[in-house]
Amino acid sequence: MSSRLASPEDYSKLVNSFDTWLFDCDGVLWRGDHVIDGVVEVLEMLRRRNKKVIFVTNNATKSRKSYKTKFDQLGIEAHVDEIYGSAYAAAVYISSILQLPKHKKVYVVGQSGLEEELRDEGIQYLGGTDPADNTLEPFDLSTFTLDPDVAAVVCGLDTQINYTKLSKAFQYLIRNPGCHFIATNEDSTYPTSAGLLPGAGSISSPLRYSLGKSPVCTGKPASTMLDCVKAKVHFDPQRTIMVGDRLNTDILFGQNGGLTTLLVFTGITTEVEITGPEPSPIIPDFHTQGLGDFRIVERTP
Amino acid sequence: MSSRLASPEDYSKLVNSFDTWLFDCDGVLWRGDHVIDGVVEVLEMLRRRNKKVIFVTNNATKSRKSYKTKFDQLGIEAHVDEIYGSAYAAAVYISSILQLPKHKKVYVVGQSGLEEELRDEGIQYLGGTDPADNTLEPFDLSTFTLDPDVAAVVCGLDTQINYTKLSKAFQYLIRNPGCHFIATNEDSTYPTSAGLLPGAGSISSPLRYSLGKSPVCTGKPASTMLDCVKAKVHFDPQRTIMVGDRLNTDILFGQNGGLTTLLVFTGITTEVEITGPEPSPIIPDFHTQGLGDFRIVERTP
């Protein structure tokens, strides 16, 4: 059962118990282009108390650098080395875990943020934002030639999704059974300030469906992202808390990594999903309305 | 266990045992734009013997009328009232089973063949081939207004699939829980003469994934298509055979309808899938290399 934070002491106790704070972004810090109330003050309070602050996001449309720009625009303090995105995790997975030889390439179903992270890891890629693949013209399989160096297909959220990209990715995967199939994340929906849209998992789903095969996922709840964090930052899981708005990504990610978890209701999940008559099988350790609730700590002696 | 047709007597016996012959098209009669060897002669032989010939296809990109044109171009005799497509089945399902009131509309993720069948059934629709929805421009949810008359989303194979269409369909389904979610068919792949491409099931899969909800499917193996045939043609299931190249659509469709089934290997399925060490759970009554094998009947006294 999840504990609802209520008294000033509840919040203070949590702040005192954890040295490292991992935050999901969409639905926790902001929603679309709007900062969630109180978030800036709470992050400042944690920094003043020398807490390590880390941002773990499944959004693979942005590189860490462009994420930093988003934090800046919204007036939230963040540093590139505090940001871990699923596009970065995919690039690290390809370069460090798969150790793809340098002459091999990746076919990208995704946007420029994913391309940027691949480039930064020295990975060659095709597809992605290439105008030739961003078209609604008919795809002619009979004139398509496979690049023999493509050894992986990586999918992220791609709002330029089309049949040419899907067909090329499908060819690489079906004709070469050794070709790796990677998804940055499997979020079903994508929150914007105007509401939900289909998420990254829905972009890889046509391939999953047509191939009858699941991708390796590098985003939450998979532990690949936490492996990336661990490789760069030292933290004690006993004194680390994961704050998120989604049960099946953020909270499960924290649980998979042996972290304490805190759910907020400023994003996807509603309170009834954990306290109602048919609660989710994934229950956080703690829950509160929003991150802004922690402002009470400042007002407490 | 499936019986392999081998001797002239096997083929003659089958021809004599069945009055109504249902055929899948892609992979049985043709592959892409090439007629499969012997098909024209065998269909002529069946017609000469007064067999009822019916074509049941999951391809929802073509209306029955444009299917007829394809038969004509390939030199295969067929009549519009012998052709049953999944787009037609979807239109009949909406008008006759759901009985959608005339002022209600359908949002289409699909091509002109599906639109034509809806129009012929007097169903109003949005989306589909509308240029406004066939774009790779960013989709702006904040300026999108739901048409309150949309009461169903219908998905077929759509090689113009894009994020705007998916997002609109998603909005209709998520904001109105009573909105019907229909797929013409759930084929994982789509056969062309140059090879396989992602099929209609992969076009509806982003919605299935993002909504966590399955569509009602009107194509094979669902019985909706056979209900359409039954409404128009009298046949005795005991003396009816379904000929197809796919186990999980054609053969299962025949079995669901209580028909005898015959598998051919000119399409998707290979012989090892039914006779190998790990056979499919879906086994036809009979199998033969291709429909052209029945030419032997003509040569038999």
Boltz contact constraints between the chains, C-beta under 6 A:
constraints:
  - contact:
      token1: [A, 134]
      token2: [B, 136]
      max_distance: 6.0
  - contact:
      token1: [A, 136]
      token2: [B, 134]
      max_distance: 6.0
  - contact:
      token1: [A, 136]
      token2: [B, 160]
      max_distance: 6.0
  - contact:
      token1: [A, 141]
      token2: [B, 192]
      max_distance: 6.0
  - contact:
      token1: [A, 141]
      token2: [B, 194]
      max_distance: 6.0
  - contact:
      token1: [A, 141]
      token2: [B, 195]
      max_distance: 6.0
  - contact:
      token1: [A, 142]
      token2: [B, 194]
      max_distance: 6.0
  - contact:
      token1: [A, 159]
      token2: [B, 163]
      max_distance: 6.0
  - contact:
      token1: [A, 160]
      token2: [B, 136]
      max_distance: 6.0
  - contact:
      token1: [A, 161]
      token2: [B, 163]
      max_distance: 6.0
  - contact:
      token1: [A, 162]
      token2: [B, 162]
      max_distance: 6.0
  - contact:
      token1: [A, 163]
      token2: [B, 159]
      max_distance: 6.0
  - contact:
      token1: [A, 163]
      token2: [B, 161]
      max_distance: 6.0
  - contact:
      token1: [A, 166]
      token2: [B, 198]
      max_distance: 6.0
  - contact:
      token1: [A, 167]
      token2: [B, 197]
      max_distance: 6.0
  - contact:
      token1: [A, 170]
      token2: [B, 198]
      max_distance: 6.0
  - contact:
      token1: [A, 188]
      token2: [B, 209]
      max_distance: 6.0
  - contact:
      token1: [A, 188]
      token2: [B, 210]
      max_distance: 6.0
  - contact:
      token1: [A, 189]
      token2: [B, 210]
      max_distance: 6.0
  - contact:
      token1: [A, 192]
      token2: [B, 141]
      max_distance: 6.0
  - contact:
      token1: [A, 194]
      token2: [B, 141]
      max_distance: 6.0
  - contact:
      token1: [A, 194]
      token2: [B, 142]
      max_distance: 6.0
  - contact:
      token1: [A, 195]
      token2: [B, 141]
      max_distance: 6.0
  - contact:
      token1: [A, 197]
      token2: [B, 167]
      max_distance: 6.0
  - contact:
      token1: [A, 198]
      token2: [B, 166]
      max_distance: 6.0
  - contact:
      token1: [A, 198]
      token2: [B, 170]
      max_distance: 6.0
  - contact:
      token1: [A, 198]
      token2: [B, 206]
      max_distance: 6.0
  - contact:
      token1: [A, 198]
      token2: [B, 210]
      max_distance: 6.0
  - contact:
      token1: [A, 201]
      token2: [B, 209]
      max_distance: 6.0
  - contact:
      token1: [A, 202]
      token2: [B, 206]
      max_distance: 6.0
  - contact:
      token1: [A, 202]
      token2: [B, 209]
      max_distance: 6.0
  - contact:
      token1: [A, 202]
      token2: [B, 210]
      max_distance: 6.0
  - contact:
      token1: [A, 205]
      token2: [B, 205]
      max_distance: 6.0
  - contact:
      token1: [A, 205]
      token2: [B, 206]
      max_distance: 6.0
  - contact:
      token1: [A, 205]
      token2: [B, 209]
      max_distance: 6.0
  - contact:
      token1: [A, 206]
      token2: [B, 198]
      max_distance: 6.0
  - contact:
      token1: [A, 206]
      token2: [B, 202]
      max_distance: 6.0
  - contact:
      token1: [A, 206]
      token2: [B, 205]
      max_distance: 6.0
  - contact:
      token1: [A, 209]
      token2: [B, 188]
      max_distance: 6.0
  - contact:
      token1: [A, 209]
      token2: [B, 201]
      max_distance: 6.0
  - contact:
      token1: [A, 209]
      token2: [B, 202]
      max_distance: 6.0
  - contact:
      token1: [A, 209]
      token2: [B, 205]
      max_distance: 6.0
  - contact:
      token1: [A, 210]
      token2: [B, 188]
      max_distance: 6.0
  - contact:
      token1: [A, 210]
      token2: [B, 189]
      max_distance: 6.0
  - contact:
      token1: [A, 210]
      token2: [B, 198]
      max_distance: 6.0
  - contact:
      token1: [A, 210]
      token2: [B, 202]
      max_distance: 6.0
